[in-house]
């Protein structure tokens, strides 16, 4: 049984939850009803519409429109990317597979466009350089070796790679590398510092630490480069062979792998025009300079894939490690990949391979059991285990230049579109009040009431899924100008949390019961939701509002919704 925990700040009570791999409850495909285990192992992907999958099509359509709009400049602002492929899945159904823009558009790093007949439109089966999403493949290989007893997660990497012990790294473990707590610096210029692949790999393996092992979270390519070599040393097989034999062939991911066949070049999205090293327009080869200098196969980058192949991988994880009769991981290994081992580094939740609960790109899908990864070239994968859903956005955002900006707004928009398409069912009746999820905004829901001597009790049901800094306030005012916070108590399956009149948080997707005491007098009760300029959750829902006193029922929100005045809030029906 899971319980909310209260984290007291100067402004609010924040509802958070520990990060077990699997939530309790029943799965009905709604955002507010987490599942009680992995999907059936026989779940295979099939095409459907959002409506047929039980989703609201409107937020998905809005997200796709945004993704398309970002392929174009806005005034002096350059486009976020030349093109994109968006694929969304829910409960075994692919609900959208959409391509927009161009896979090849530019001739140089300044943005000179190719003649129209030389440009290549984006296709739903376009192959993308997945960049750091490759780290997931390396992580899977390592977990497969752990399952076979060939690798110990808590053994020093130097056990398998003796020279790794140089420069004080003799205690750095496999687990620390998988969770980016090894102490490595984030990056080294292997490609320019050494003359050949062997010396570059040696430089990576023998690099000095930036922090003591286990003391700091710092995302580092060197961690996965080392683990890729570890897999090679343990098995005698190169990483690309291990990925093919252990992942892509069993799952029939036919367009996924390293160093793609030149015959597929017309289906590959171009990346950056590089002057240093002098590679020109990088197209059909790995973009990452270090991976390229290591022969295109490295633990941190090098994998190419399509949206559909990545969907198969996502569903494999939702199935607990198997797909189409092929098992690539035990359920216990999947659980380890999505369990937060970085609780000592708040905000940097990380399993043995996956990033967890990262609202900056997971948007409203984020939560303790939401796993994902991004790639520098503009790729991202988000898997929401609670709703059995996933969001894939593949872009060529570095085409023609990495300096044109980040595609994080698009990553969030896609995840948020899927999150909003998932239902939050009313607690009572046919609808509930919904705050909306607009950045940098304030929305209010007011109800006037005349409380007799002796006071009154306010009760309502509350669903909260917000960024920590996006707060819901319960307030009263006698003049409509001066507002006072009303402390309230949140009850959840036997536990109770007292607040100062404000609340935020995420991670436990169900309704809670709230009570508060109102003082005597004619007044307005107000629910005020405020959001800051960045990042949104699923928002706030209020339902079943009742105000009672010793003289009887003063307000019943279910019977008289017209008693409320809403600015920004709206009645939502699912």
LINQUI-V587640 format. One record per residue. RES is the residue in one small letter. PSI is psi in radians with two decimals (NA if undefined). Layout:
# LINQUI-V587640
res: {RES | RES}
psi: {PSI | PSI}
This chain:
# LINQUI-V587640
res: {x | x | x | x | x | x | x | x | x | x | x | x | x | x | x | x | x | x | x | x | x | x | x | x | x | x | x | x | x | x | x | x | x | x | x | x | x | x | x | x | x | x | x | x | x | x | x | x | x | x | x | x | x | x | x | x | x | x | x | x | x | x | x | x | x | x | x | x | x | x | x | x | x | x | x | x | x | x | x | x | x | x | x | x | x | x | x | x | x | x | x | x | x | x | x | x | x | x | x | x | x | x | x | x | x | x | x | x | x | x | x | x | x | x | x | x | x | x | x | x | x | x | x | x | x | x | x | x | x | x | x | x | x | x | x | x | x | x | x | x | x | x | x | x | x | x | x | x | x | x | x | x | x | x | x | x | x | x | x | x | x | x | x | x | x | x | x | x | x | x | x | x | x | x | x | x | x | x | x | x | x | x | x | x | x | x | x | x | x | x | x | x | x | x | x | x | x | x | x | x | x | x | x | x | x | x | x | x | x | x | x | x | x | x | x | x | x | x | x | x | x | x | x | x | x | x | x | x | x | x | x | x | x | x | x | x | x | x | x | x | x | x | x | x | x | x | x | x | x | x | x | x | x | x | x | x | x | x | x | x | x | x | x | x | x | x | x | x | x | x | x | x | x | x | x | x | x | x | x | x | x | x | x | x | x | x | x | x | x | x | x | x | x | x | x | x | x | x | x | x | x | x | x | x | x | x | x | x | x | x | x | x | x | x | x | x | x | x | x | x | x | x | x | x | x | x | x | x | x | x | x | x | x | x | x | x | x | x | x | x | x | x | x | x | x | x | x | x | x | x | x | x | x | x | x | x | x | x | x | x | x | x | x | x | x | x | x | x | x | x | x | x | x | x | x | x | x | x | x | x | x | x | x | x | x | x | x | x | x | x | x | x | x | x | x | x | x | x | x | x | x | x | x | x | x | x | x | x | x | x | x | x | x | x | x | x | x | x | x | x | x | x | x | x | x | x | x | x | x | x | x | x | x | x | x | x | x | x | x | x | x | x | x | x | x | x | x | x | x | x | x | x | x | x | x | x | x | x | x | x | x | x | x | x | x | x | x | x | x | x | x | x | x | x | x | x | x | x | x | x | x | x | x | x | x | x | x | x | x | x | x | x | x | x | x | x | x | x | x | x | x | x | x | x | x | x | x | x | x | x | x | x | x | x | x | x | x | x | x | x | x | x | x | x | x | x | x | x | x | x | x | x | x | x | x | x | x | x | x | x | x | x | x | x | x | x | x | x | x | x | x | x | x | x | x | x | x | x | x | x | x | x | x | x | x | x | x | x | x | x | x | x | x | x}
psi: {2.28 | 2.62 | 2.52 | 2.64 | 2.53 | 2.27 | 1.91 | 2.27 | -3.12 | -0.29 | -0.30 | 2.89 | 2.28 | 2.14 | 2.12 | 3.00 | 2.56 | 2.92 | 1.13 | 2.73 | -0.46 | 2.31 | 2.88 | 2.87 | -3.06 | 2.56 | 2.06 | 0.20 | 0.15 | 2.72 | -0.52 | 0.21 | 1.50 | 2.77 | 2.98 | 0.37 | -3.05 | 2.82 | 2.78 | 2.43 | -0.30 | 0.02 | 2.08 | 2.55 | 2.47 | 2.73 | 2.51 | 2.99 | 2.79 | -0.76 | -0.73 | -0.37 | 0.08 | 0.36 | 2.73 | 2.06 | -0.47 | -0.84 | -0.57 | -0.78 | -0.72 | -0.70 | -0.74 | -0.64 | -0.68 | -0.77 | -0.75 | -0.71 | -0.57 | -0.03 | -0.13 | 2.64 | 2.73 | 1.72 | -2.16 | -0.09 | 2.25 | 2.75 | 2.68 | -0.47 | 2.82 | -0.60 | 2.96 | 2.70 | 2.23 | 2.26 | 2.20 | 2.39 | 2.57 | 2.17 | 0.73 | 0.07 | 2.28 | 1.98 | -0.26 | 2.51 | 1.79 | 2.30 | 2.49 | 2.59 | -2.63 | 2.45 | -0.51 | 2.11 | -0.62 | 2.71 | -0.35 | -3.13 | -0.19 | -0.13 | 0.32 | 2.14 | 2.46 | 2.73 | 2.54 | -0.63 | -0.14 | -0.19 | 2.66 | 2.09 | 2.61 | 2.47 | 2.77 | -0.36 | 0.37 | 2.46 | 2.27 | 2.57 | 1.96 | -0.15 | -2.22 | -0.18 | -0.36 | -0.50 | -0.52 | -0.68 | -0.75 | -0.72 | -0.73 | -0.78 | -0.76 | -0.77 | -0.58 | -0.67 | -0.58 | -0.78 | -0.62 | -0.01 | 0.21 | -0.30 | 2.42 | 2.16 | -0.59 | 0.23 | 2.59 | 2.46 | -0.54 | -0.31 | -0.58 | -0.43 | 1.59 | -0.72 | -0.24 | -0.44 | -0.28 | 2.64 | 0.66 | 0.44 | 0.29 | -0.31 | -0.08 | 2.21 | 2.90 | -0.76 | -0.74 | -0.65 | -0.71 | -0.49 | 0.14 | 0.74 | 0.40 | -0.46 | -0.02 | 2.62 | 2.83 | -0.49 | 2.64 | 2.55 | 1.19 | -0.72 | -0.58 | -0.31 | -0.37 | 2.71 | -0.25 | 2.87 | -0.71 | -0.77 | -0.52 | -0.76 | -0.73 | -0.71 | -0.73 | -0.77 | -0.51 | 0.24 | 2.65 | 2.61 | 2.61 | -0.51 | 2.72 | 2.48 | 2.33 | -0.01 | -0.35 | 2.53 | 2.17 | 1.94 | 2.23 | 2.26 | -0.53 | -0.53 | -0.84 | -0.47 | -0.76 | -0.73 | -0.58 | -0.70 | -0.62 | -0.79 | -0.67 | -0.79 | -0.70 | -0.67 | -0.36 | 0.05 | 2.54 | 2.76 | -0.68 | -0.62 | -0.72 | -0.72 | -0.74 | -0.86 | -0.60 | -0.25 | -1.14 | -0.67 | -0.85 | -0.63 | -0.01 | 0.73 | 1.46 | -0.37 | 0.33 | 2.28 | -3.07 | 2.75 | 1.25 | 2.65 | 2.22 | -0.41 | -0.34 | 0.13 | -0.64 | -0.26 | 0.00 | 2.36 | 2.29 | 2.68 | -2.09 | 2.64 | 1.98 | 2.19 | -0.43 | 1.81 | 2.75 | 1.28 | -0.19 | -2.66 | 2.05 | 2.05 | 1.94 | -0.08 | 2.76 | 2.42 | -0.75 | 2.17 | -0.72 | -0.76 | -0.72 | -0.73 | -0.23 | 0.22 | 0.20 | -0.12 | 2.01 | 2.76 | -0.34 | -0.33 | 2.88 | -0.33 | 2.38 | 2.56 | 3.06 | 2.91 | -0.73 | -0.68 | -0.71 | -0.52 | -0.69 | -0.74 | -0.75 | -0.80 | -0.55 | -0.76 | -0.74 | -0.51 | -0.01 | 0.35 | 0.08 | 2.76 | 2.34 | 0.73 | -0.07 | 2.20 | 2.14 | -0.35 | 2.62 | 2.74 | -0.62 | -0.58 | -0.69 | -0.78 | -0.74 | -0.58 | -0.35 | 0.35 | 2.31 | 1.95 | 0.08 | 0.68 | -0.35 | -0.07 | 1.31 | 2.39 | -0.24 | 0.79 | 2.34 | 2.29 | -2.87 | 1.17 | -0.85 | 2.52 | 2.59 | 2.47 | 0.85 | 1.64 | -0.39 | -0.36 | -0.24 | -0.21 | -2.37 | -0.14 | -0.23 | 2.58 | 3.00 | -0.44 | 0.43 | 2.12 | 2.63 | -3.06 | 2.66 | 2.87 | 2.48 | -0.52 | -0.19 | 0.35 | 2.71 | 2.58 | 2.26 | 2.20 | 2.04 | 1.77 | -0.51 | -0.69 | 0.07 | 0.86 | 2.79 | 2.65 | 2.19 | 2.17 | 2.05 | 2.13 | 2.88 | 1.04 | -0.31 | 0.07 | 1.94 | -0.09 | 2.41 | -0.35 | 0.00 | -0.18 | -3.12 | 2.61 | 0.37 | -0.66 | -0.66 | -0.68 | -0.82 | -0.70 | -0.72 | -0.81 | -0.70 | -0.65 | -0.73 | -0.69 | -0.79 | -0.41 | -0.41 | 2.48 | 2.50 | 1.82 | 2.44 | 2.58 | -0.55 | 2.45 | -2.61 | -0.20 | 2.95 | 2.73 | 2.34 | 2.32 | -0.37 | 2.97 | 0.92 | 2.32 | 2.58 | 0.89 | 2.81 | 2.26 | 2.52 | 2.59 | 2.03 | 2.58 | 2.24 | 2.46 | 2.54 | 1.82 | 2.17 | 3.01 | 2.46 | -0.22 | -3.09 | 2.87 | 2.21 | 2.27 | 2.45 | 2.89 | 2.50 | 2.33 | 2.15 | 2.20 | 1.55 | 2.83 | 2.62 | -0.60 | 0.02 | 1.94 | 2.53 | 2.23 | 2.42 | 2.16 | 2.80 | 2.75 | 2.47 | -0.27 | -0.01 | 0.04 | -0.85 | 2.17 | 2.49 | 2.33 | 2.49 | 1.97 | 2.49 | 2.83 | 2.30 | 2.20 | 2.39 | 1.74 | 0.84 | -0.37 | 2.76 | 2.43 | 2.20 | 2.35 | 2.93 | 0.11 | 0.12 | 2.70 | 2.65 | 3.06 | 3.06 | 2.99 | -0.39 | 1.82 | 1.21 | 2.96 | 2.60 | 2.74 | 2.38 | 2.42 | 2.62 | 2.74 | 2.30 | 2.40 | 2.81 | 2.62 | 2.79 | 2.22 | 2.92 | 2.22 | 2.31 | 2.34 | 2.05 | 2.10 | 2.20 | 2.45 | 2.62 | -3.10 | -0.31 | 2.51 | 2.32 | 2.62 | -2.68 | -0.17 | -2.90 | 2.38 | 2.43 | 2.36 | 2.80 | 0.68 | 2.22 | 2.41 | 2.14 | 2.63 | -3.08 | -0.33 | -0.12 | -2.83 | 2.13 | -0.56 | 2.33 | 1.79 | -0.44 | -0.63 | -0.52 | 1.21 | -0.35 | -0.15 | -0.26 | 2.58 | 2.12 | 2.31 | 1.83 | -0.59 | 2.70 | 2.76 | 2.19 | 2.32 | 2.30 | NA}
